[in-house]
């Protein structure tokens, strides 16, 4: 597994090579305690986020909730999407300018959070007019991610298989089971257990999934998805065509997060799950 521990993220040539070979890299503690505490506190208190969340049934009787947004507002979510720490890394990994394709918050709740079937993101995005899989995502752990609460699993090197056919599994779209079974016999499955603030950058063709959350702990994650400017979709779809992404200094995460949390302070005073230094 390719990891680094540094809140001042620096992408090395070795990590780029690992991304190309394995389809992902893990950045431990990419965001510091205050940055991720702000994200968690705002997410938990965000009534709009809760109202917009929609459910998808897995093929095992569980349900997973998530929100997906194409727009970037003046919020902590946008500050993460725009931050140089992520965007500069993406542009080196994908070898060119990237833009915001969309972002989503995965709300995998205790005891009820459903599973994700094996899939490739490009298995979906192919149908949106993206000719090439020159796309990737950064998943930031909002809560600690463990095997018990359904952490992300990846199949190392599976992005080199190319795009796999996908079909319906419950309310989800999963990769061809026969092909996945063959890949599982030849490739290593990795459980990506992450501390809050750690992140995984992964290629759009990497096979990944997660189990249901059978624990007493939530597993929320913010996923920032990017497409390359050169891969501008040839048709309209539910996600946007190219538009220039304005990068923000990393300091904007705390700056905007503190302001956003202050605006919510009346609601947060009544909550017990907000860290004392943020309330």
C-alpha positions as CSV (number, residue, x, y, z in Angstrom):
1,X,0.0,0.0,0.0
2,X,1.3,3.4,-0.9
3,X,1.1,5.9,1.9
4,X,2.5,9.1,3.2
5,X,2.1,11.1,6.4
6,X,2.2,14.8,6.0
7,X,-0.5,17.5,6.4
8,X,1.6,19.6,4.0
9,X,0.9,17.2,1.1
10,X,3.7,16.6,-1.3
11,X,3.4,14.2,-4.2
12,X,6.6,12.4,-5.0
13,X,7.6,10.7,-8.3
14,X,7.4,7.4,-6.5
15,X,3.8,8.0,-5.5
16,X,2.9,8.9,-9.1
17,X,4.5,5.7,-10.2
18,X,2.5,3.8,-7.6
19,X,-0.7,5.5,-8.7
20,X,0.0,4.4,-12.3
21,X,0.8,0.9,-11.3
22,X,-1.8,0.3,-8.5
23,X,-4.6,2.7,-9.4
24,X,-4.6,4.5,-6.0
25,X,-2.5,6.1,-3.3
26,X,-3.3,6.8,0.3
27,X,-2.4,10.1,2.0
28,X,-2.5,9.7,5.7
29,X,-3.5,12.8,7.7
30,X,-3.9,14.8,4.6
31,X,-6.1,17.2,6.6
32,X,-5.4,18.2,10.2
33,X,-7.7,17.8,13.1
34,X,-9.3,21.2,12.9
35,X,-10.0,20.9,9.2
36,X,-11.7,17.5,9.5
37,X,-13.5,18.4,12.8
38,X,-15.0,21.4,11.0
39,X,-16.1,19.3,8.1
40,X,-17.6,16.7,10.4
41,X,-19.4,19.3,12.7
42,X,-20.8,21.2,9.7
43,X,-21.9,18.0,7.9
44,X,-23.7,16.7,11.0
45,X,-25.5,20.0,11.5
46,X,-26.3,20.6,7.9
47,X,-30.1,20.2,7.6
48,X,-30.0,20.8,3.8
49,X,-27.5,17.9,3.5
50,X,-29.7,15.6,5.4
51,X,-32.8,16.7,3.4
52,X,-31.1,16.2,0.1
53,X,-29.7,12.8,0.9
54,X,-31.2,10.0,-1.1
55,X,-31.0,6.2,-0.5
56,X,-29.8,3.4,-2.7
57,X,-30.5,-0.2,-1.9
58,X,-27.6,-2.6,-2.1
59,X,-28.0,-6.3,-3.2
60,X,-27.8,-7.5,0.4
61,X,-30.8,-5.9,2.0
62,X,-29.1,-2.7,3.2
63,X,-29.5,1.0,2.2
64,X,-26.8,3.6,1.8
65,X,-27.5,7.4,1.8
66,X,-25.6,10.0,-0.1
67,X,-25.8,13.5,-1.5
68,X,-24.4,14.5,-4.9
69,X,-23.8,18.1,-6.0
70,X,-22.4,19.6,-9.2
71,X,-22.4,23.2,-7.9
72,X,-19.7,24.8,-5.8
73,X,-21.0,27.3,-3.2
74,X,-19.2,29.3,-0.6
75,X,-19.1,26.3,1.8
76,X,-16.5,24.1,3.4
77,X,-17.4,21.4,0.9
78,X,-16.3,23.7,-1.9
79,X,-13.2,24.7,0.0
80,X,-12.1,21.0,0.0
81,X,-13.0,20.5,-3.7
82,X,-11.0,23.7,-4.7
83,X,-8.1,23.3,-2.3
84,X,-4.6,23.2,-3.8
85,X,-3.7,20.2,-1.7
86,X,-6.1,18.1,-3.7
87,X,-6.3,19.8,-7.1
88,X,-2.6,20.1,-7.6
89,X,-2.2,16.5,-6.7
90,X,-4.9,15.5,-9.2
91,X,-3.4,17.5,-12.0
92,X,0.0,15.7,-11.6
93,X,-1.6,12.3,-11.3
94,X,-3.8,12.9,-14.4
95,X,-1.1,14.9,-16.2
96,X,-3.1,18.0,-17.0
97,X,-5.7,20.5,-16.0
98,X,-8.7,19.1,-14.1
99,X,-12.1,20.5,-13.3
100,X,-14.8,19.7,-10.7
101,X,-17.0,16.9,-12.1
102,X,-19.1,16.7,-8.9
103,X,-18.7,15.9,-5.2
104,X,-20.7,13.7,-2.8
105,X,-21.0,13.0,0.8
106,X,-21.5,9.3,1.7
107,X,-23.6,8.9,4.9
108,X,-23.0,5.4,6.1
109,X,-24.8,5.3,9.4
110,X,-24.3,2.8,12.3
111,X,-26.0,-0.5,11.9
112,X,-28.0,0.7,8.9
113,X,-25.4,1.8,6.3
114,X,-25.6,-0.3,3.2
115,X,-22.9,-1.8,1.0
116,X,-21.5,-0.6,-2.3
117,X,-21.1,-3.3,-5.0
118,X,-17.9,-3.8,-6.9
119,X,-17.8,-1.0,-9.6
120,X,-15.7,1.4,-11.5
121,X,-16.6,5.1,-11.5
122,X,-15.9,5.2,-15.3
123,X,-18.4,2.4,-15.6
124,X,-21.0,5.1,-15.0
125,X,-19.2,8.2,-16.4
126,X,-18.6,6.5,-19.7
127,X,-22.3,7.0,-20.5
128,X,-22.0,10.7,-19.7
129,X,-20.0,11.4,-22.9
130,X,-16.5,11.1,-21.4
131,X,-14.4,9.4,-24.1
132,X,-11.5,8.5,-21.9
133,X,-11.0,7.4,-18.3
134,X,-8.8,10.4,-17.6
135,X,-10.7,11.0,-14.4
136,X,-10.2,10.4,-10.7
137,X,-11.5,10.9,-7.2
138,X,-10.2,11.9,-3.8
139,X,-12.1,10.4,-0.8
140,X,-11.6,12.1,2.5
141,X,-12.4,10.2,5.7
142,X,-14.8,12.3,7.8
143,X,-15.0,9.6,10.4
144,X,-12.6,6.8,11.2
145,X,-13.0,4.1,8.4
146,X,-12.5,0.5,9.5
147,X,-13.5,-3.0,8.3
148,X,-16.2,-3.0,10.9
149,X,-18.0,0.1,9.7
150,X,-17.6,-0.7,6.0
151,X,-14.3,1.0,4.8
152,X,-13.5,1.3,1.1
153,X,-12.1,-1.8,-0.5
154,X,-10.0,-1.6,-3.7
155,X,-8.7,-4.2,-6.1
156,X,-5.0,-3.2,-6.6
157,X,-4.1,-2.7,-10.2
158,X,-7.6,-3.4,-11.5
159,X,-7.7,0.0,-13.4
160,X,-5.4,-1.6,-15.9
161,X,-8.2,-4.0,-17.0
162,X,-10.0,-1.1,-18.8
163,X,-13.7,-0.4,-18.5
164,X,-15.9,-3.4,-17.5
165,X,-19.5,-3.8,-18.4
166,X,-21.9,-2.8,-15.6
167,X,-25.5,-3.8,-14.8
168,X,-28.1,-3.3,-12.1
169,X,-27.6,-4.7,-8.6
170,X,-30.4,-3.5,-6.3
171,X,-30.6,0.2,-6.9
172,X,-26.9,0.3,-7.7
173,X,-24.9,-0.3,-10.9
174,X,-22.3,-3.0,-10.4
175,X,-19.5,-4.4,-12.5
176,X,-19.9,-7.7,-14.4
177,X,-19.8,-10.4,-11.6
178,X,-18.0,-12.9,-13.8
179,X,-15.2,-10.5,-14.6
180,X,-15.0,-9.4,-11.0
181,X,-14.7,-12.9,-9.7
182,X,-11.9,-13.6,-12.2
183,X,-10.1,-10.4,-11.1
184,X,-10.4,-11.3,-7.4
185,X,-8.5,-14.6,-8.1
186,X,-5.5,-12.6,-9.6
187,X,-5.4,-9.3,-7.8
188,X,-5.0,-8.2,-4.2
189,X,-8.0,-6.8,-2.4
190,X,-7.0,-4.0,0.0
191,X,-9.1,-2.7,2.9
192,X,-8.5,1.0,3.1
193,X,-8.8,1.7,6.8
194,X,-8.4,5.5,7.3
195,X,-8.1,7.9,10.2
196,X,-10.2,11.0,10.0
197,X,-8.5,13.5,7.7
198,X,-6.7,10.8,5.7
199,X,-7.6,10.4,2.0
200,X,-7.3,8.1,-0.9
201,X,-6.8,9.2,-4.5
202,X,-8.1,6.6,-7.0
203,X,-8.4,6.2,-10.7
204,X,-11.8,6.1,-12.4
205,X,-11.3,2.5,-13.6
206,X,-10.2,1.1,-10.3
207,X,-12.6,-1.6,-9.0
208,X,-13.8,-0.7,-5.5
209,X,-16.6,-1.5,-3.1
210,X,-17.5,-1.4,0.6
211,X,-19.4,-3.6,3.1
212,X,-22.4,-2.7,5.2
213,X,-21.8,-0.9,8.4
214,X,-22.5,-3.4,11.2
215,X,-20.7,-1.3,13.9
216,X,-21.9,1.3,16.3
217,X,-19.9,4.0,14.5
218,X,-20.8,6.1,11.5
219,X,-18.6,6.2,8.4
220,X,-19.1,9.5,6.5
221,X,-16.8,10.4,3.7
222,X,-16.5,13.3,1.3
223,X,-15.6,12.3,-2.3
224,X,-14.3,15.0,-4.7
225,X,-14.5,13.9,-8.3
226,X,-12.5,15.4,-11.2
227,X,-12.4,15.2,-14.9
228,X,-9.5,16.4,-17.1
229,X,-10.1,19.5,-19.3
230,X,-8.9,17.5,-22.3
231,X,-11.7,14.9,-21.7
232,X,-14.5,17.4,-21.9
233,X,-17.7,15.4,-22.5
234,X,-19.1,15.4,-26.0
235,X,-22.7,15.6,-24.8
236,X,-24.8,17.0,-21.9
237,X,-25.4,14.7,-18.9
238,X,-26.3,15.0,-15.2
239,X,-22.7,16.1,-14.5
240,X,-21.1,19.2,-16.0
241,X,-18.9,19.8,-19.0
242,X,-15.6,21.6,-18.6
243,X,-15.4,24.9,-16.8
244,X,-12.3,26.4,-15.3
245,X,-11.8,25.4,-11.6
246,X,-10.6,28.2,-9.5
247,X,-8.1,26.8,-7.0
248,X,-8.2,28.1,-3.4
249,X,-5.4,28.3,-0.9
250,X,-5.6,25.5,1.6
251,X,-6.2,28.1,4.4
252,X,-9.7,28.7,3.0
253,X,-10.9,25.4,4.5
254,X,-10.5,26.7,8.1
255,X,-11.4,30.3,7.1
256,X,-14.7,29.3,5.5
257,X,-15.4,26.4,7.8
258,X,-15.1,28.6,10.9
259,X,-17.5,31.2,9.4
260,X,-20.0,28.5,8.3
261,X,-19.9,26.9,11.7
262,X,-20.5,30.2,13.4
263,X,-23.6,30.7,11.3
264,X,-24.9,27.4,12.6
265,X,-24.0,28.1,16.2
266,X,-27.5,28.5,17.4
267,X,-28.3,24.9,16.2
268,X,-25.0,23.5,17.3
269,X,-25.3,24.7,20.9
270,X,-28.0,22.0,21.3
271,X,-25.9,19.2,19.9
272,X,-23.7,16.8,21.9
273,X,-21.6,15.5,19.0
274,X,-19.7,18.8,18.3
275,X,-16.1,19.0,19.7
276,X,-15.8,21.6,22.5
277,X,-13.2,23.6,20.6
278,X,-15.6,24.0,17.7
279,X,-18.7,24.9,19.5
